[in-house]
Amino acid sequence: MKDIKILGFLCQWCAYQGADLAGTSRLTYPPEVRVIKVPCSGRVSSHMIFKAFQKGADAVFVAGCHPGDCHFKSGNIIAEKRIKVVKSILDTIGVEPIRLDFFFISASEGVRFKKVVEEFYAQIEKLGSLNLKNGK
Amino acid sequence: MKNKEKIGVFICHCGTNIAGKIDIKNLIQKNSGKENLFFFDYPYFCSEPGQTFIKEKINQLNLTRIVIAACSPSLHEKTFQKVAQEAGINPYLISCANIREQCSWVTLDKEKATEKAEKIIFSHINRVIYQEPLFVKEVEIIPRVLIIGGGIAGIEAALQIARSGKEVYLVEKEPSIGGHMAKLDKTFPTLDCASCILTPKMVEVRENKNVKLFTYSEVEEVSGFVGNFKVKIRKKARSVNLLKCTGCGICIEKCPVKVDSEFDMGLSKRKAIYIPFPQAVPQVPVIDRENCLWFTNNKCGVCKKICPFSAIDYNMEDEIVVEKFGAIIVATGFSLFNPETIYQYGYKRFPNIFTSLEIERLLSPTGPTSGEIILKDGKIPQEVAIIHCVGSRDENYQPYCSSICCLYSLKFAYLIKEKTKAKIYNFYIDLRLTRKGGEDFYNRVLEEGIEFIRGKPSQIKMQKDGKLLIECEDTLLGKIRKISVDMVILSTAICPEKSTPFLARILGLSLSQDGFFQEKHPKLAPVSTMVEGIYIAGCCQGPKDIPESVAQAGLAAAEVISLIDRKKIEISPIVAEINEDYCSGCGICIELCPYNALEYNSQKIKAKLTPEKCFGCGICVSACFAGALSLKNYREQEILAQIEGIL
């Protein structure tokens, strides 16, 4: 069976620091989860998400600060809303919307980062890999 | 793609931290010979010889772009940017691949780790090709400091900074500075008098010309960035003119209204016009408008009639002060856990159950009983129980250790024994007396014959004879014990101050899981925050004792002085950019920008960007359907290239 590939976009202030803390605490999670650092979860465009699916990601997640903690005041809330919109577009084009998700993860939540990505991974693994007909 | 670029890829072993999990040799072998890519490895690139190695390679091979595969960019991105700059490469032409925190440390399987590291490295190689040289701008730092909170940490920081000749605004929400320390009687473990060591500092704050004191004031809005914060402070209407009042106190004497004193934790009464405690700074009363007859019933007016200096002003309104600051220190302290939520302990339901701060007031010579430990009926207690960890180390309330309660509980035991000769029981889970002199103090308390019972009481009952019955499993004896006492002291936990979430929001700070302010690094940047120019000190960062609070305040002051003495600071060039040719003038970006950096230009029917106001979040960029906006160093093509590399 083909390996599942998961791409995460992590806000550099909270979620990326949380992922670093998971590392510093030597918590393990599936190596198929890979991440890209962004200045704010609000920087993640729908274009980037579609590109990730087109380039072979089986699932994508965006993670930002908890509500009220955003370094840029409201970027996380805007990102969360945007993810909902993109989910509905995915549904329209026949991609299961649960392949995309948004999580709130703070800089102190290394344990939560591990838990969130493991649960997300398990959910996607059950779903199997994504077959886009005219990908690439 | 720019093919002329020569990219140096430097893979760090980090001792065995990376090399132990990732097969670097194999990774390099597999990829060597690829056009325009030059791979190198080294035990520690962050070391001096490691940095020299990078510089040498840049010069020997005329490398134009650099990928560093090592630890998290949060740790050494700045180090390597400096290395690149010294070797003549623009610091924004490097990219840091995090193959330690997010690869070797989180992956069990070596093969998988190597595969993941390779993907991460190539995603950064893809990205670095699209990166552009950027140049930092310098802005002047305003040599004025805002300190929020006038407890011991805020006072200490204010004095240190003021002594260095810089202007300090000290904002305190209560009518006087002093904070919780002003309420304490003696301090552990030396038992020196709290107000004797605090009062001189409070007076110095009042006397120092560099300190502008804003008591009974609150910070409402913060904008701007390091070196140039713009802050709105609300000076609440004190109803007494600070300049005219001499603090004679005749108004207080004549005021007919009595209400519970906040300073004495409700154990004594104060007037509706009051000075919270005798050593208060400033020595100027404040009218409590909620209880004053003039404000509630439009009657009385005695204070105004009697004041010899016409200092009373019923028409005083809140004043808004807007000022610019170069740096901010947050020292807002803590609030005490309310034990009413632990119903079975009977606090407020039964008499003679006190919290730690209430006991501090009872012990204090200026307190409601003039320092005598007495029961509600005026008798001296014969048996006293002190219950440790009330609200802390408890999954139902605060899971963390409140850090200072063990030692203050021992202090209470010692002082109450000394004053009343009562039999004293300490109910504890563990004794954590790690501070200097803590163990000696414990031995001294043991010599006094104070009893220690290991176990957390399950409940407190009221007996018919008026005594309190404590039920507890003594976990050392393995038996249930029932102990009847006259007085119970609850050693309540230190909790985050109530304003903490609000301040975190307006300052852009993060909170830790416990709800206290999150420091930038727990060991190496304990008073810095993720927002440059904003520092934290004292209990707002987590429970701590006075020496620790003072030490943090000193460090925060040193950080601020060092920052301001630099006179100028470099600001990040990572800001948005607009291509007006593509802008359709839809205005979506304008609504989304959290900093009002985008405006509508109605003449051109286009968005207008002010880069000085931009903080580089990129929210506008991802919302622009026309692709007119982009964020430097995080341009769409840079991230898209990175996506392609990592999958």
Interface residues (C-beta under 8 A of the other chain):
Chain A: K5 L7 W13 C14 Y16 Q17 A19 D20 A22 G23 T24 R26 L27 T28 Y29 P31 R34 V35 I36 K37 V38 P39 C40 G42 R43 V44 S45 S46 H47 M48 K51 A52 K55 G56 A57 C65 G68 D69 C70 H71 F72 K73 S74 G75 I78 R82 S106 A107 S108 E109 K114
Chain B: S72 P73 S74 N98 R100 E101 Q102 C103 W105 V106 T107 L108 D109 K112 A113 E115 K116 K119 I120 S123 P501 A504 R505 G508 S510 L511 S512 Q513 Q518 M530 V531 I574 L592 P594 Y595 F615 G616 C617 G618 I619 V621 S622 A623 L631 Y634 E636 I639 L640 Q642 I643 E644 I646 L647
